Amino acid sequence: MEKPKKKLSAYNRYMSKALKGKMTGKTKAQRKAIFKAAAKGWKKGKSTPRSQPKSRASPAKGNPTGGNRRMAKNSFNMSKIYGLVRKSALFAPAAIRIAQKGFTEDAGIHIVKDYLGIDMRTGLFLLGNLRRGWEPFVYANVITRVIPKIGSFIKGLIG
């Protein structure tokens, strides 16, 4: 015999309607944000999803409660700035060589020596040459990735 289907609670009915078709193809963080937004819209006793009104014109002067105002998007994005710092640190040794010697064969030989550690004239590998080319990039990565993580870890320990 079949078990009778258990009736969903009002909250579960609301959430299934509010989330229908919105979770596919999203990352875990995006799904979490969608779920939180849907849960925020739940009011006891209402079983249908509430749709938010579209943004309207600003309210009449002297009416501080009417109208919806959109927040301006913050254009200051630290991850983009950190990415630019890392990229510039990667290309800085080559740019310095080109600025010193111009676009010559000698500059190309020095750039290869800085990034690969191999002197093309003698065929020798020297770690010091390799270090000269990659050191700025390694330091930029430490500064932009490791130090912020340590800071957030310490902040979490403190409270």
N, C-alpha and C positions, 0 to 999 in steps of 0.2 A: 504494500500500500504506500501511496505517496504521502509525504508529510505536507501538511498545509503550509503555504507560503507565509512566512512571518511578515507582518506589515511593518514598513519602514516608519521610523519616527518622523515627526514634522521637520526636525533639523536635517536628518539624512535625506529626506525628499528635497528640501531646499538646496542642500549642498550638491546633490546629484544634478539638479536642474541648473544651478549656477556654474558648475564646472564642466557641463556637457560640451565636449569637443574643444576644450581650451587647453588640455594638458598634453596633447600629442605633439611630438617634435620639440619639446622644451627641455632645457637643462634642469637639473635638480633645484637650483636656486630659483629659476623662473617659476617652476611648479609650486615651490614653497610660497613665493610672493603671491601667486594667483590664488592659492588656497587661503592665505591669510586675508586677502582682500575680500574673498567670498564669505569667509567666516565673520568678518567685520560687519558685513551687510545683514547678518541674521538678526531678526527681531523675533522674540517669542510670540507665537500665535500667527505669524505670517508664514505661509508655506510656499509662496512664489518669490522668485528672485526680484529684487528691487532694482530697477535701472536708474542710474544716476542721470540727471538732466544734463544736456550739453551746455557748454560754456556760453553764457549770455553776455550781453553788453554790460558794462560796469553800471552799478546802481546810480540812481539819481542822487544829486548832491544832498547831503544831509541825511541819507539813509545808510548807516554803516552796516546794516545786517543783510541787505539784499544783494543779489548777484553773486556769481562765482568768479573768482580771480585765479588765474593760472600762475603758478610760481615760475619764475624765470629759470631756465636751465643753467646750471653752473658750468661755465666753460673751462674752469681751472681743473684739469685732470692730471693728478700726480702720476698715474701709470704712463700716460703719454710722455710726460716730461722725463720720467725715469728711462723710458725707451729711447728717447732722443739722446740722453746722456750716455747710455751704453753704446749706441751707434756711433756717436761722435768720438768716444774713447777708442772704438775699434779702428776708426779711420784716421785718427790723429797722427800716429807715427808716419803713415804714408804721406799725409798732407805736409808734415814738417819736412820730410825728405824732398818733396817736390818744391816746397817753398825755398829750401836751401840751394838745390842744385838745378831746378827747372825740370822740364820734360826731357831728360837725357838718358842715355843708356846707363850711365853711372848711377843715376837716381833709381832706375829700375833694379839694378843689381843690389843696391842698398835696401830697397823695399823688400825684395825676396829674402835677403839676409835677415832683416828684422822679423819677418813673419814666419819663415820656415827654419831659420837658424843655420842655413847652409850658405857658405860663401861660394858663389858660382865660379870665382876665379881659381880658388884652390881646391874646392870640393870638400872642405872640412865643415863639420857640424860643431857649432859652439853654442852652448846653452846661454851664454851672456847675450848673444845676438838675438836669440829667440825671446829672451826675457825683455829686451828693449822694445820689441814690437807688441808683446801681449800684456805687459805689466799694466798699462793704463786701463785696458779692458777688464782685467781681473779685479783691479781696485774699484772700478766703476760698478761692477757687479756686486762686490762686497758691500759697497756703500748703498746701492739702490735696492738690494734684495735682502741681505742678511741683517743689516743694522735695523731696518724697520720691523722685521720679524722679532728680533730680540727686544726691541722697544715695546711691541705689543704683548710679548710674553711677560715682560716685567710689569706692564700695566695690569695684566690679568692677575698676576700674583699679589700686587698691592691692593687692588680692589676696584 
